[in-house]
Amino acid sequence: MKSRSRALPTALTALFALLGLAALPQVSHAAPPAETLPKNLAGGAVGATTGTATEAADATAASVEDTVAAMQPGWNLGNTLDATGPDETSWGNPRVTRDQLRQIRDDGFRSVRIPVTWTQHQGPAPDHTVDPAHMARVAEVVEWAVEEDLYVLLNVHHDSWQWVMDMPTQHAAVLNRFTATWEQIAEEFRDAPQEVLFESINEPFFENSSGDAQNAALLHELNSVFHGLVRDSGGGNATRPLVLPTLHTSPEQARLDELVETFDELDDPALIATVHYYGYWPFSVNVAGHTTFDAVAESDVADTFARLRDTFVDQGIPVILGEYGLLGFDRHTGVVQQGEKLKFFESFGSHARASGVTTMLWDNGQHLDRSALTWRDTALFDRVVSSWTTDSATASSDQVFVPSGAPVEDAELTLRTAGHSLVAVREGGQPLAPGTDYVLSGDRLTLSASLLSRLTSGGTAGVNAALSLEFSGGLPWEVRVLSNETPVLSAASGSTAGLSVPAAFHGDQLATMEAVYADGGNAGPHDWTSYKEFGAAFDPDPGGGTITLTSDFFAEVRDGATVVLTFHFWSGDTVRYEVTRSGGAVSGAPR
């Protein structure tokens, strides 16, 4: 382990003076009594009566690194205790049960992040007393998690945008409430085991600030106050690992550098850095034509983990990536096509493992069915789990389209083997014949026309067969064989509240939609691109036979204008459609 740099920064001190912020008192780090030592610091490394302070600090840092490593992998109990309604069910999830936490542990997770929003459960200033019933409920869930042998990361969550964000204009009030909140949490969990970690604030940001310098100074102040009051609360809190975020929990280099200055000034070896990551934004929400996990999206993953490794991990500062996923999941998990989604999670897991970063999957209830205790998308869950320990192969696509009524041709897939070799291709559990059904040449797998003809001979639109490409290691890659015809869209009328376009998909799937005015300018939201955001501007429903153009789309369409839409399907087919807005009325027809 490399030692952390401990040169005291002067930049933040200068910033405080420039911005008129009071200098923070220095926190005493006297050695805690032996009975407060975490059980994973056996041997009395911290607070030992022999050895140097440097040796004790190094031992503590090594132990905290071990703790963070033991937390891999982690899961978020999202949209539950962090809900901003009257109770934990207000955002649609059931009450937390111990069975849910046991299931998470049985599924291989070793830690759970428990986001908590405190705002609506607090009394007025100056005490901001937390409702004892809410505090008791949080403590109950934390205790269950610990009893299920899970590490716990407990935080202050949506309070960040409910009142913490006002710190530039309401500095004293925000700091008072933040202090009161954490004093109560620290007191409640003072004697909790060291497997319970604290995270100061979720995704911090500040409204009406003067810019980056003030943002950095304010977050430094929050993190430092949090650190000082937790340490001063004694008991297990004297040595408890504490987690500090970057601004916005962003992994951008400037934000990482700001947090390094805070770490250097606090000079505490039991500190952990945290960021969040939801992928390259255009891919993550499927906008601007970024429908695939291409080289740009993959480079974004690789570069992010390289920054975390270089800035923190290699300097002895452990990292918890407290949330990850795809931003499009906020709408629904179909925003990003299944195969492209799996490629992202495969790459993410591989880079996280290589970088030594602990990751915590964001789950707002879309992934684990918390009533049935089953995973809604087993292929995604299997890919996430596999990535914790090994790399798995992928292919250029997980779907092969065979047009109906046209001569069937060979189909080619490019394999990314991750160091494995293809050992079999199966359909319905039965092996296909190499050289006849398929040919492998280097990284190119060709599925023969005769195989595809046989698999689609029933003529049913949509999925006709599923092939499993099996490799010498890792997961197989599943490929669906689909029979398709060019989709057909029909005339429709409606309003700017939404237009439902009848659509016969004929076995195809919609990838993206372009929208341009008759004069060639881009129409609709994100007018810097003709390609609109999947699930936001348009939303396909193959089962219901519709494509909905949303109110958000028409809110950005000029009144009296005609818009030409081009629908791009995964088979490669395109269909054009024309919509006209007249006041609040909208009409559409094939073009």
N, C-alpha and C positions, 0 to 999 in steps of 0.2 A: 504494500500500500504506500502510495506517495503521500508525504505530509502536505497538509493544506498550507497555502501561503497565508501568513499572518501579518503582513505589513498593514498598519492602520491607515485607512483611506482618509484623505483630507477633503475630498470632493464633496461628500455628503455633509460634513461639518460646515463647509463654506456655503453650501446650498441652504442649510437651515438658517444661517445668519442672513443670507440674502433674502430669503422668503419670510423672515420674521418669525420663524418657528423656534420654540424654546429648545435648548439643548437637552438631550435626554440624560438622566442620571445614569451613572455607571452601575451595572448590576454586579453584585458580589457573587463570585463563584467559589466560595469556600467549599471544601470537601464535605459532602453530606455524611450523616451518620451511617454506619454500616447497615442498619436495618432498612434504610431506604434504597439500597442498591437493588437494581433489577436482577431477577434470577439468572438472566443470561450474562451477567457480569461476575460470574463465580470467580472466587480467588481474590476478591477485594481490589480489583484494578483501580476503581474509582474510590478515592478517599482512603487508599492504603496508607499506612504509616511509614512505609519504606518506599524507596524509589523517587524519581524526580517528578515534578509536575508535568513535564513533557511526556514522560513514560505513561503517566496516568491518563493524560489526554489522548495519547495514541491508542491506549487500550480501550478507552471509551469509544473513540471513533471506529475502531475495528469492530467492537461489539454492535454499534449502531449499524454499520455496514452489514453485519451478519443478520441483524433484525430485518433490515429492508430486503435482503436477499431471501429470507425466510417468508416474507410476505408475498412473494411471487408464486402464483398469480393472484390478482385481486378482482373484486366485483363491487359494483355500486348498488346500494339499496336506494335507487333513485325514485323521485316523484312520490315520496312517501312521507317520512318525517320532515322532509324539506318542502312539502306542499304548503302553499301560502293561505289555504283555507282554514276552516275551524279545526280540522283534525287530519290525521294521516291518510284518510280515505278520500279526501276532497278532490284529488286529481285522478280518481278512478281506480287506484290500486286497493287491494284488500288490506286489512290490518296485518301488520307483521306478525308472523308466528315463529316459534322456535323451529318448527318443521321446515320452514323456508330456509333458514340459516343452516340447518342440518343438511338439506339437499345441496346447498351451495358447497358445503364442505365435502360431501360425498362425490360431487362432480369435479373435485380437484382443486377448488379455490382454497387459498390459504389465508386470505384476508378479506375484510369487507369494509368498504368506506360507507359510513353512515352520515349522509348529508342531513343537517338539521337547520330549519329556519326558525328563529326564535322570536321574530318581530311581533307576531300576533298573539304570542303567549307571554308578553311582558307588560308590566304596569308602567305608569308614567314616570317621568324624570322626578327627582334625580336618581332614584334607586333602580328603576327599570327591573323590578323584581320579576323573575320568571315564575310563571304559574307552577306551583309544586306538583300538580298532576302531570303537567307536560314534562317537567324535569324527571319525575319518577318513571314516566313511560320511556323516555330516552335511556335512562339508567337500566330499565328492565331489558330493553333490546340489546344494549351493550353487554349486559351480563349474560344473556342467552348466547350471544356471539362468542364471548370468551369461553363459556362452558362447552361450546361446540368446537373448541380448539382453533378459533379464528383470531388472527390479529384484527384490531379495530382501528380505523382512522375516523375520528370524530371532529366535526368542524362547525363553523358558523357559515351558513350557505347563502340563501337568497337575500339575506339581510344586506348583502353587498350592493344590490341595486334598489333596495327599499330605503336605506338611509345612510349607509357607509359612503355611498357615492357623493353625498353632499358635503364631504369633509372640506373642500376648498372654501365653501361659503359659510359653513356651520362647524368650524373646526372644534370648538370647545364642546359643543353638544354631542357631536359624533364621537369624539374621543372619550367623553364621559360614558356614553352608552356602550361603546365597544369595551371599555374597561370594566363597567359593571357586568356586562354579559359574561366576559371571560372570568371575572372573579368568581361568579356563581358556578360556572362550569368547572373551574379548577377546584373549587371547594367540594363540589359534589363528587368528583372523580379523583380527589386527592390520594385516596388509598387504593385506587384501582390498580390492577397488575400492570406491569410495564408493557404488556401486549396491547394496551390501549394507548394510542398516539393521538396527539392534538394537531389540527391544522388551523392556522390562524384565521383565514378568511378565504372564501371561494371566489375565484375570478374577480379580483378587485379591480376597480376602475374609479375614476373621479370625474364628475361633471363640473363644467365651468372652471377648470384649472387653467393655469397660465401656460401649460405645455409639459413637455417631457421632464424637465427639471423638477417642477413642482410635483408631478405624479410620482417620480422616483423618491423624492423626499417624504411625501405623505405615506407612501407604502412602507418605506423604511421606518417611519415613526410607528405605524400600526404594528408591524412585525416586531419591532423592538419593545413596544409596550406589552404586547402579548407575551413575548419571551420573558421579560422581567417579572411580570405579575405571576406567571405560571411558576417560574423558578422560586419566587419569594413565597409562594403558597405552601411550600414544604411538602413533607411526606414523599410519596412517590413522584410528585411533580418536580422535585429537586433534580432528578436525573432522567425524567421521562423524555423519550425522543419527541422532538417538536418539528413540525413540517411548515415551511415557509414558502409562499407562492411568489412567482413573478407577477408583474403587472399584467392583468388579463389572463394570468397563468399561461402567457404566451411563450413559445420556445424560440422566439426571435433572438438573435445574438445580443442586441442592445438590452433587451429585458433580462437576459441571463447575466450579463455583466453587472447590471444594477443590483441584482440579488447577491452576486459574489461580494460586492462591497458591503452589503449588510452582514453576510456571513463573516467576513473578515473583522468587522467592527465588533460583532457580538462575541466572537472568539469562543464559541461553545462547540465542542466536538460531538454533541448529541443533537445536531441540527441536520435536517433533511430538506432538499429542494423539491419543489413540485411544479409541474407544468401540465397542460392538457394538450391533446392532439386529435384533430378530426379530419386530417388529410388535406390534400391540395384542394382548396375551396371549389373551383369549377367542377372538378370530378366529384367531390363529396356531395354536392347538391345537384349535380347533373345540369349544368348550364353552359352556354357558350360552345356547345358541341363536344364537350369533354365527356363522352359517353363511355370511354374505355380507360382502364388503368394503364395508361401509356407511359412512355419513358419520362415525361415531365412529372406525372403524378408519382411515379416510383422514385424519382430523384428527390422529390420533396420529402418522402419518408426517410430516405437514406441520409439526406443532409440534416434533417432534424435530429436524428439519433447521433450523428457525428458531432453536432454542436453540444448535445447533452453530455456525450462521452468526454469530449475535449475540455469543456468548461467546468464540469462538475465531477464526473465519475473518476477520471484519471487524476484529479486533484484530491481525491479522498472524500468527496462530498457525495453521499448517496442520493439517488433520485427516485421519487415515486411519480410516475406518470398517472395522475389521479383520475383522469377520464380519457377514454378514447373510443372511437367509433367513426361513423360517418354522419355529417350534419343533416343529410337528407333523411336520415332516420327520424328526425323530428316530425316529418310529415308521414312517412310510412317506409317500411324496409324495402319496398319495391322501387324506390326512386332510382337506385343504382342497380343495374342488371346483375343477376345472380352470379354469373361467372366472374364478372369484373369485380364484384363485391368480394368474392372469395380470394381473388388475387391480391386485393388490398390487405385483407387480414393476414394472408400468408406472408406477404412482405413485411408488414408491421411486426408480426411476431418474430420473424427471423432477425430483423434489425434490433429489436428490443433485447432479444436473447444475447446477441453478439455484443451489445453495448453495456450489458449488465444493469439495465433499467427495469425496475419493477413496474408492472402495468396493472391498471384497474379498469375493467370493462364497464362503460356506462350502460346501465340498463334501467330504463324508465318504466318497465313493465312489458316492453315489446319483445324481449328475448326469453326470459324465464316466465312461463305461465305460473303465477304465484298461487293459483288455486289448485291447478292440476299437478304442479311441480314437475312440469315437463318443458323442454325447450321447443319453442315454436318453429324454429328453423334448425333442424338437426344437422344439416350439412354445414351451416355456418358455425354452429357450436363445435362440431367435430374439427373443423379447420382451426378454430381458435385454440382448442385444447391441444391439438397436434403441434401447433406452432410453439408451444411452451418448451418442447423438448427436441424437435427435429424440423428440418426443412422438408417440404413435400413438393412434388412436381405439379406444374400447371400446364395449360395449353392455351393457344391463341384464342380459343373460344370454347364454350361448353355447349354449343348448339350448332347443328348442321341442318340447313334448310334444303329440302328437295321439292322444287316446284312441281305442282301437279300438272299433268297434260303436256309436259315438255320432256325431251330426252334427258334421261338421268346421266349425270356426269360424275366423275371422281370428285371427292372432296378432300382438301388437304388441311391439316392442322400443324402448326408449329409447336413443338414441345419445349418446355423449359424444365429440364429434368432435375434440377437441384442436386446434381451429382449422382442420381439414381439411374437405373436402366429400365426400359420398358420390358416387362416379362410376360404380359398377357393382355389381350383385349377380350372382354367378355360381354355377352348380351344375354340377359335373363339368367345369369350364372353360368352359362355355357361358353367355353372358349371359342373364339373365332379363329379361322385358319389364316396364319401368316402366309404371305405370298399370293393368296387368293382373295380373302376378304379384306386384307389390309397389307400395306408395304411400309416398312420403316427404312428410311434412308437418312442417316445422320439424325438431325432433330426434326425431320419432316415425316409426319405420319399421313399416309394416303389411304382413305377409305374408298374401296372400289365401287364403281357404279353398280356392279352386280349385287354387292352387299346392300347398298342403299335402295336399289329396286326391290329387293326381297323384303327389306324392313318396312317399306312404305307401300307395299302391294295392296294393303287394305283400303288405301285411298282416304283414310280418315284425316281431316284437317287437324293440325296440331301435333302433339307428341305421339310418335308411332313406336319409338323404341328408346331405350336408355343403354348406352355403352359405358363400361367401366374400364378405364385404362389403368392397369395395375403396374406398379413399379417395384423395384427391389427394396425400397424403403419409403417411409412416409405414407400418406394417404393416396388412394386412387383418385383419378380425375374423371368425373362423370360427364358424359356427353349425351345430350338429347338429340335425337333425329326427328325432325319435324317435316310434315307435308304441308305445303302452303300454296295459296294463290294470292294474287295482288288484292289487298284490302279495298273495300268499296265504302265510300262515305256518302251519305244522303243529305238532302236539303233539310234545314232546320230553322226555327225561329224561336226567339226568346228575348231576354233582356240583359242589360249590363250586369245583373246579379249573377249571370251564368248562362251559357249556351250549351245544351247537351246535343252533341252531333251524333246521329245514329251511325254506327260503324260496324261493318262486317269484317272482322279481322282475318278470317279464312286461315287460321293457324299461325298467322304472323304475330309479331310483337312490336310495339312502338318503342323506338329508341329516343327520338327527340323531335322537336317541331321548330321550324323557322317561321318568322312573321315579318313581312315587309309591306310598306305602303306601295300603292300603285306607282308612285314616283321613285321608288327604290330605297327610300329611307327605312331604317329599322323601326318596327312598331312594337308596342307593348313594353313591359318592364325591362330593365337592363338594356336600354336602347343603344348601348355601346356594342351590342352583338345582335345578330338576327336570330340566333338560337336561344330559345326561351327556357326557363327553369322548369324542369320536370316536377309535377306535383304542385307547383305554385301557379304558373300561368296556364297549364293544361294538365289534365289528369285522365289517363285512359282506364277503361274498365272493360277488358275483353269479355269477362263473364256476363256483364250487363249489356254488352254491345254498344258502348258509347265512348266518346271522347269529350270531356267537359272542358270548355274554355271558361276560366274562372272570373269572378268579379275583379280580382287583382289584375288580370290581364286587361279587361276592358277599362279599368280605371286609368290605364296608361295609353289608351287608344283615342285618337282625336275624333271628336264628334263630326259626323258627316263623311268620315273617311272609309275607304275600302281597303281591306288588308288581305294580302295574298299569303296563305299558309302553305307550307310544304311539310308534310309529315314524312319522317324518315323511319323506315322499319328495319328491324335487324336482319331481314333476309337480303336487304339491299334495295328493295322496292321503295319508291316514293309516290306519294299521292298529293295532289294540290287541291286546295279548297279556298273559297273566297268568302269573307265575312264583311258585312257593312253595318256600321253603327249609325243610328239616327236618333239622337237624344238618348232615351233610356231603352230604345228598342234595338234589337240586333237580329240580323238574318244571315243565313249562310247557305252556300250551294257548292257542289263540285265545280271545279274549274277545268 
